[in-house]
Amino acid sequence: KGRLAVAEKPTRIRGFANTPREEAELSAGYSWFGDYLTVDLNVTGVDNPADGEDVRPDGSLGALELGNISIAASTMDRWWGPGWDGSQILSNNARPIPALTIDRNRTDAFKTKWLSWIGPWDVSFIAGQMEEERVVPNARFLGLRVSFKPHPAWEIGLSRTAQWCGDGRPCDWDTFVDLVLGRDNILDPDEAEANEPGNQLAGIDIRVSNTWFGTPMAFYVNGTAEDEAGGFPSRYMVQGGIEGSGYIRSRWSYRWFTEYAYNAANAIKSEPSFNIAYNHGTYETGYRYFGRVVGHGAESDARIGSIGVILTNTEATTWEFLFRSGELNRGGQPDLAHTLTPTPQDILSADIRFGVTTRFGRIQIGAGYEEIDDEISGLKTDDTRAFLSWTSP
């Protein structure tokens, strides 16, 4: 299998859609599936890479299937949570971190009466290593997500991620225990530098679905904690949305969503805490991998709303529309680690994407328009972007 993509000004904020990351990408891959082993190897060459990595193994997987458990060496994209335009704790905004992963293949409920009330459930575990070109080189990345449906209309997800270890940082068992127990808010800066085990995020998301006004709809909300207080997560970022689905004349299906995210610590308070979300005093590169936030694509301290519509027909032809409006980096300077803008900006953007499957492969075309108003310079700019991709049959 193969893929070719070209883009003029790739989008700065990646949502769920698999749009090109660079100006030109050429991918080739090989897949093999056995009773106990799955191999999906991919390599991508890119032109003028933003991170200097012109050959990438992203999208690869070697998995051992043991009953209902899959253990894999993986560079696959990951998306945790119900959001459509972003996930505050783990998304595909950054390139995937190479990792050992453990996942359930099926979400069967427990059969014992003591745990059957949990309903269908799933678990994902990640243990990866981040890049060398950061303030703490080769930091480790850990993640665990558990989701369950105690009621057919309710789905609850619990997620936790952490950066720890790395060159010059403690990696022993005691440090790992402190990390797991959340002992990582040390007030003395000197003591923190020596002993703080890591940089953590914790999240909870709830999705409630039902039929309202004759239409299948769902409401979802997510809180992602940047800190800990009294043994419990605190300083939450927040995200929420509404989605719906249906059919048009039995040929087209549609999904729509409207979503809001506020990526500042203490977002639910009247005075949010800026320059904290996705940042850290010891792991100064922050919650970022190769120049992009591992969480929500709008980065730290953004307040952004989005509306999207996806249309799909019986021949797998798709139309996608996405509109965004909001504020980036509301905290502004001195958040120089911010990967989108060092100053506060107002943003307004619109994108349209078209996809069609032919006997020659899958073709996707996209175009977008963006307006930026920089609050410090007063400069207002606008720009367009576009991409074209082909994937072999």
Helices and strands as residue ranges (DSSP letters): E 2-8, E 24-33, E 37-47, E 55-56, E 61-66, E 69-74, E 99-104, G 116-118, E 121-129, E 140-151, E 154-164, H 173-181, H 189-195, E 198-212, E 215-229, E 232-248, E 252-262, E 288-289, E 292-293, E 303-313, E 318-328, E 345-358, E 361-374, E 380-391
